[in-house]
Amino acid sequence: MTARMSSRSLYSLPTRRSASVHGDGSVRASYASTGPAAAAAAAAPLGGSEKLAMQNLNDRLAAYLNQVRALEASNGEWERKIREWLEKKSPDVRDYSKYEAVIADLRNKISAATKNNARLMLDIDNSNLAASDFKYKLENEKNMRTAVESDILGLRRTLDDLTMTRSDLEMQLEGLTEELAYLKKSHAEELAALRNNVSGSSVNVEVDAKPQEDLNRVLEDVRRQYNGIAEKNRQEMDAWYKAKFDDLNKKMASSTETLQTSRSEINDLKRTLQALQIELQSQLSLKAACEGTLAETEGRYNNQLSQLQARVNALEVELSQMKADIERQALDYQTLLNIKTRLQMEIAEYRRLLDGEDQSKSVVTASKTKTEIKEEKPQTVITQRTRVVIEKIVDGKVVSREEQPGTEIIKK
């Protein structure tokens, strides 16, 4: 009676169970078994040893079932914890789409600033070239000015020399004029004395000689000759002085005009140089500001990138830990599945033994009855099929499916 109740309790166990473990590269295994609703055969009293063996098998079966239930409960608890952990620790996918416009705007500004910086550098180079050209022109103008000033100094020295020569000539002219006046005066005195002597003497001397020349006429000729020479010298000196003065005046006017032009050009160049220096300082300040802004932007983006990289590394570490936990759970579940498969095989063997004993009892009972009436009794067919399905899921998609046929036992 105990064996029969144990057999019925075995057939009344739950006949379908499925369990799954989900994750990347995980394995989901499902087990299904079908059996009759209740046992139809009745068993006769067993012997002592067989009864002890059946009780031992029943105890072992009860222990296995308790272990299976405990493992199933533990597996369900672990699955619940894994789901909660996945829901809690799943990486937060942030929506950065709203920052795309700001990032695009900043990139455009950085590109514009870079282009503006390049343009400013080109302008600075052009300004430097223009400044060097102006400096070269300024040096040339300075050299020209120095040459003109040296020419002016030379002309001034020449003018001073000519002035000294003119003074000397004027002094010589005054000396000659005074000497001529003195000669005229002495000649007049001598002529008067001679006349007085001639008029006072009463000696008549007749000399057969040439007629005496007129001294007044001779003196007048000498005076005219000296006056002509002096006038000619004066005119020549005046013409030479005038030519020299005209030449000097022309050179002075040309030098003055050139000097004024050079001074005006130098002033223009100085103003241009000051304007270029001011513009250069402003461009350098703008360049420094742009470089500071660019460095600040690069530093900010580098910090954000480092933070994102650290977050990615942390998520990768969590993902590797999660994969390790899932693989461990899959191994535990596979072990549990193997234990259950062995347990089912032992249950099937146990049922086969029970069914064989029931059939042997029914044959013995039928041989003892001596009735010739044949009655057809309904036969109970017990069919048990075991099938193991292994599915491999990657990223939520089934990539492979394997079916392993189990033990199939058919009893009538």
C-alpha positions in Angstrom: 0.0 0.0 0.0 2.9 2.3 0.7 4.5 1.7 -2.6 1.2 2.3 -4.4 0.7 5.6 -2.7 4.3 6.6 -3.5 3.7 5.7 -7.1 0.6 7.9 -7.2 2.4 10.7 -5.5 5.1 10.5 -8.2 2.6 10.7 -11.0 0.8 13.6 -9.4 4.0 15.8 -9.5 4.1 18.8 -11.8 4.9 17.6 -15.2 6.1 20.8 -16.9 8.7 23.2 -16.0 10.6 25.8 -17.9 13.4 28.1 -16.8 15.5 30.6 -18.7 18.5 32.8 -18.1 18.8 35.8 -20.4 21.9 37.8 -21.2 24.5 38.4 -23.8 26.0 35.1 -25.0 23.8 33.2 -22.5 22.1 29.9 -22.8 18.4 29.3 -22.2 17.4 25.7 -21.6 13.8 24.5 -21.3 12.6 21.1 -20.2 9.2 19.6 -20.8 7.8 16.3 -19.9 4.3 14.8 -20.3 2.8 12.0 -18.2 -0.7 10.5 -17.4 -3.2 12.2 -15.1 -3.2 9.3 -12.6 -1.9 5.8 -12.2 -4.4 3.1 -13.3 -2.6 0.0 -12.2 -2.8 -1.4 -8.7 0.1 -3.0 -7.0 0.0 -6.1 -4.8 1.9 -6.3 -1.5 5.6 -6.5 -2.1 8.3 -8.5 -0.3 10.4 -7.2 2.5 13.6 -6.4 0.6 11.7 -4.9 -2.3 9.7 -2.8 0.1 12.8 -1.5 1.7 14.3 -0.8 -1.7 11.2 1.1 -2.7 11.2 3.1 0.5 14.8 3.9 0.0 14.1 5.0 -3.6 11.1 7.0 -2.4 13.2 8.7 0.3 15.9 9.5 -2.3 13.2 10.8 -4.7 11.7 13.0 -2.0 15.2 14.3 -1.1 15.9 15.0 -4.8 12.6 16.7 -5.3 13.2 18.9 -2.2 16.6 19.7 -3.6 15.1 20.5 -7.0 12.4 22.7 -5.4 15.1 24.5 -3.4 17.3 25.0 -6.4 14.3 26.2 -8.5 13.4 28.7 -5.8 17.0 29.8 -5.6 17.2 30.0 -9.4 14.0 32.1 -9.4 15.3 34.3 -6.7 18.6 34.8 -8.6 16.7 35.5 -11.8 14.6 38.1 -10.0 17.7 39.7 -8.5 19.4 39.7 -11.9 16.4 41.4 -13.5 16.2 43.9 -10.7 20.0 44.5 -11.0 19.8 44.9 -14.7 16.9 47.3 -14.4 18.7 49.2 -11.7 22.2 49.1 -13.1 21.4 49.4 -16.8 23.4 52.3 -18.3 21.4 55.5 -18.6 21.3 56.4 -22.2 21.4 60.1 -22.2 19.9 62.1 -25.0 22.5 64.4 -26.4 20.5 65.4 -29.4 19.5 68.7 -27.8 23.2 69.6 -27.5 23.9 68.8 -31.1 22.9 72.3 -32.2 25.0 73.9 -29.5 28.0 71.7 -30.4 27.5 72.5 -34.1 27.3 76.2 -33.3 30.5 75.9 -31.2 32.2 74.0 -34.0 31.2 76.7 -36.4 32.4 79.4 -34.1 35.7 77.6 -33.6 36.1 77.2 -37.4 35.3 80.8 -37.9 37.7 81.8 -35.1 40.4 79.6 -36.7 39.8 81.2 -40.1 39.8 84.6 -38.6 43.0 83.8 -36.8 44.6 82.6 -40.0 43.3 85.8 -41.8 44.7 87.9 -38.9 48.1 86.1 -39.1 48.1 86.8 -42.9 47.3 90.4 -42.2 50.0 90.5 -39.6 52.5 89.0 -42.0 51.5 91.5 -44.7 51.7 94.3 -42.1 55.2 93.1 -41.1 56.3 93.0 -44.7 54.8 96.5 -45.3 56.5 97.8 -42.2 59.8 96.3 -43.3 59.4 97.9 -46.7 58.6 101.2 -45.1 61.6 100.9 -42.8 63.7 100.2 -45.8 62.3 103.3 -47.5 62.8 105.3 -44.3 66.4 104.2 -44.2 66.9 105.2 -47.8 65.2 108.6 -47.1 67.4 109.1 -44.1 70.5 108.3 -46.2 69.3 110.7 -48.9 68.6 113.3 -46.3 72.1 112.9 -44.8 73.6 113.2 -48.3 71.5 116.3 -49.1 72.5 117.8 -45.7 76.1 117.1 -46.4 75.8 118.7 -49.9 74.1 121.7 -48.3 77.0 121.9 -45.8 79.5 121.7 -48.7 77.6 124.4 -50.6 77.5 126.6 -47.5 81.3 126.1 -47.1 81.7 127.0 -50.8 79.4 130.0 -50.2 81.5 131.1 -47.3 84.6 130.7 -49.4 83.1 132.8 -52.2 82.0 135.4 -49.7 85.6 135.6 -48.3 87.0 135.8 -51.8 84.5 138.5 -52.7 85.5 140.4 -49.5 89.2 140.0 -50.5 88.5 141.3 -54.0 86.5 144.2 -52.7 89.3 145.1 -50.3 91.8 144.8 -53.2 89.5 147.0 -55.3 89.3 149.6 -52.5 93.1 149.4 -52.2 93.6 149.9 -55.9 91.1 152.7 -56.0 92.9 154.4 -53.1 96.3 153.8 -54.8 94.9 155.2 -58.1 93.6 158.3 -56.3 97.0 158.7 -54.6 98.8 158.3 -57.9 96.5 160.9 -59.5 97.1 163.3 -56.6 100.9 162.8 -56.7 100.8 163.1 -60.5 98.9 166.3 -60.3 101.3 167.7 -57.7 104.3 166.8 -59.8 102.7 168.3 -62.9 101.9 171.5 -61.0 105.5 171.6 -59.7 106.9 171.1 -63.2 104.6 173.8 -64.6 105.7 176.2 -61.9 109.4 175.4 -62.6 108.9 175.9 -66.3 107.1 179.1 -65.9 109.6 180.5 -63.4 112.7 179.8 -65.5 113.7 182.3 -68.2 116.2 180.2 -70.0 115.2 179.5 -73.5 116.5 176.4 -74.6 115.9 175.2 -78.0 116.2 171.6 -78.5 115.9 170.0 -81.7 113.7 167.1 -80.5 110.4 165.6 -81.0 107.5 167.5 -79.7 106.7 166.7 -76.1 103.6 164.5 -75.6 100.7 165.8 -73.6 101.0 164.3 -70.1 97.4 165.0 -69.4 96.4 162.9 -72.3 98.8 160.2 -71.3 97.4 160.2 -67.8 93.9 160.2 -69.2 94.8 157.2 -71.4 96.3 155.4 -68.4 93.3 156.3 -66.3 90.9 155.0 -69.0 93.0 151.8 -69.3 93.0 151.2 -65.6 89.3 152.0 -65.3 88.5 149.7 -68.2 90.5 146.9 -66.6 88.9 147.5 -63.3 85.4 147.7 -64.8 86.1 144.6 -66.8 87.3 142.8 -63.7 84.3 144.0 -61.7 81.9 143.0 -64.4 83.6 139.6 -64.7 83.5 139.2 -60.9 79.8 140.3 -60.8 78.9 137.9 -63.5 80.8 135.1 -61.8 79.3 135.9 -58.4 75.9 136.2 -60.0 76.3 132.8 -61.8 77.5 131.2 -58.6 74.7 132.8 -56.6 72.1 131.7 -59.1 73.5 128.2 -59.1 73.6 128.1 -55.4 70.1 129.5 -55.1 68.9 126.8 -57.6 70.7 124.1 -55.6 69.4 125.5 -52.3 65.8 125.7 -53.7 66.1 122.1 -55.1 67.6 120.9 -51.8 65.0 122.7 -49.8 62.2 121.2 -51.9 63.7 117.8 -51.7 64.2 118.2 -48.0 60.5 119.3 -47.5 59.4 116.3 -49.6 61.6 114.0 -47.6 60.3 115.5 -44.4 56.7 115.1 -45.5 57.3 111.5 -46.6 59.1 110.8 -43.3 56.1 112.2 -41.4 53.7 110.1 -43.5 55.8 107.0 -42.9 55.9 107.7 -39.2 52.1 108.1 -39.1 51.7 104.9 -41.2 54.1 103.1 -38.9 52.3 104.2 -35.8 48.9 103.1 -37.3 50.4 99.7 -38.3 51.9 99.3 -34.8 48.5 100.1 -33.2 46.8 97.7 -35.6 49.5 95.0 -34.9 48.9 95.4 -31.2 45.2 95.1 -31.6 45.6 92.0 -33.8 48.0 90.4 -31.3 45.5 91.1 -28.5 42.7 89.5 -30.6 44.9 86.6 -31.4 45.7 86.0 -27.8 42.0 86.2 -26.9 41.2 83.7 -29.6 43.9 81.4 -28.5 42.7 81.6 -24.9 39.1 80.9 -26.0 40.3 78.0 -28.1 42.4 76.5 -25.3 39.5 76.9 -22.9 37.1 75.1 -25.3 39.6 72.3 -26.0 40.2 71.9 -22.2 36.4 71.7 -21.6 35.8 69.2 -24.3 38.8 67.1 -23.2 37.4 67.0 -19.7 34.0 66.0 -21.0 35.7 63.4 -23.2 37.7 62.0 -20.2 34.5 61.8 -18.1 32.7 60.0 -20.9 35.6 57.6 -21.3 35.7 56.9 -17.6 31.9 56.3 -17.7 32.4 53.9 -20.7 35.2 52.1 -18.9 33.0 51.7 -15.8 30.2 50.4 -17.9 32.5 47.9 -19.6 33.7 46.7 -16.2 30.0 46.3 -15.1 29.2 44.6 -18.3 32.1 42.1 -17.9 31.0 41.4 -14.3 27.4 41.0 -15.5 28.5 38.5 -18.2 30.5 36.6 -15.6 27.5 36.4 -13.2 25.3 35.4 -16.1 27.7 32.7 -17.2 27.9 31.5 -13.6 24.1 31.4 -13.3 24.0 29.5 -16.6 26.5 26.9 -15.3 24.4 26.6 -12.1 21.3 26.2 -14.1 22.9 23.6 -16.4 24.0 21.7 -13.3 20.5 21.9 -12.0 19.1 20.7 -15.3 21.5 17.8 -15.4 20.4 16.8 -11.9 16.8 17.1 -12.8 17.4 15.0 -16.0 19.1 12.3 -13.9 16.2 12.5 -11.4 13.7 12.1 -14.1 15.5 9.1 -15.4 15.5 7.5 -12.0 11.8 8.4 -11.7 11.2 6.7 -15.0 13.1 3.6 -13.9 11.2 3.7 -10.6 7.9 3.8 -12.5 9.0 1.0 -14.8 9.8 -1.2 -11.8 6.4 -0.3 -10.3 4.6 -1.1 -13.6 6.4 -4.3 -14.0 5.4 -5.5 -10.5 1.8 -4.5 -11.0 1.7 -6.5 -14.3 3.2 -9.5 -12.6 0.6 -9.4 -9.9 -2.3 -9.1 -12.3 -1.0 -12.1 -14.3 -0.8 -14.2 -11.1 -4.3 -13.2 -10.1 -5.7 -14.0 -13.5 -4.2 -17.5 -13.4 -5.9 -18.3 -10.1 -9.4 -17.5 -11.3 -10.9 -20.5 -13.2 -13.5 -18.7 -15.2 -13.6 -19.1 -19.0 -15.4 -15.8 -19.5 -13.1 -13.4 -21.2 -13.7 -9.9 -20.4 -12.0 -7.1 -22.2 -10.7 -4.6 -19.8 -9.5 -1.1 -20.7 -5.8 -0.9 -20.9 -3.9 2.0 -19.4 -1.1 3.3 -21.6 1.6 5.3 -19.9 3.7 7.4 -22.1 6.6 9.6 -20.9 8.7 11.6 -23.2 11.6 13.8 -22.3 12.9 16.6 -24.6 15.7 19.1 -23.8 15.7 22.3 -25.9 18.8 24.5 -25.7 18.6 28.0 -27.2 21.5 30.4 -27.5 20.4 34.1 -27.4 22.7 37.0 -28.3 21.4 40.6 -27.8 17.9 39.3 -27.3 17.9 37.3 -30.6 17.9 33.5 -30.9 21.1 32.6 -32.9 21.0 28.8 -32.4 18.5 26.1 -31.3 19.3 22.6 -30.4 17.0 19.7 -29.4 18.3 16.7 -27.6 15.9 13.8 -27.5 15.5 12.3 -24.1 14.3 9.0 -22.8 11.0 7.8 -24.2 9.2 5.0 -22.3 5.8 3.5 -23.3 4.0 1.1 -20.9 0.7 -0.6 -21.4 
